[in-house]
Amino acid sequence: MDDLDRAARALLRLPPSCGPVRLIGVDGHAGSGKSTLAARLSAALGDAPVLHLDDLATHEELFAWDGRLREQVIDPLSRGETASYRPYDWRLRRFGEGRTLAPAPVVLVEGVGAGRQVVRPFLAWLLWMERGPEESWARGRHRDGPEQAAFWDGWTVAETRHFTEDPSRPHADTLVRECPTGYDWLPGPGVAAGADQIVTYRDGFMSVN
């Protein structure tokens, strides 16, 4: 059993937070590795659904997607119903065909701002990718290429403003640090000490009691 399997077991032990769903936030700076972590966790959880917040944002509303998240995803899941949303096409600059998201035992919400204030009451756990902004943004710029340089110039300003006004890291339950092989899972600022915690941390791994 590797660290992702241990983390998956720990998340499945959490109580549901959004109707029957354990909603898990995966937050961090753009380019920090959130999408990769969410994909690997999804596989360890048996193909758990992943909602990418990029699908709800737009060029004009980089962080004004919270209403769509609540109405199209959180509210249906909280009733045990299948959510339905239209992912944004960043190339065509418009919303595309509808997509569904079933109320699975664990649903991962991945993206910058996944741990924002209006989302946290519905989260069972908040993961934060522990990589600094400058390193993360450099990775993101390299990934997207020079044709997206102007977008990134605007994005870094918007992201800095967002996390200044509505920080996620202070509320994270787990800080996830990428290693050459696997991840380290460290207690976040939002974790209260106590022997009755479901999730504990031993030797850099998130585990179940």
QUIMOPE-V531243 format. One line per field, one symbol per residue. phi: phi as a letter, one per 20 degrees, with the letter a starting at -180 (. if undefined). A space follows every 50 residues. Layout:
phi: ???
This chain:
phi: .effffffffffeffgcbmeeeedecdqfgneoffffffffgffemmffc defgfdecgecfcedffffffecfgfffemdfebbdffefeembfeffcd bfffgcceddqfnfdfgfegfdeeacecfecffffffffffffenffdff ffgffffffgffffebfdgfdfeceddfdgcnceddfefeeefrfeffdc cclmdecef
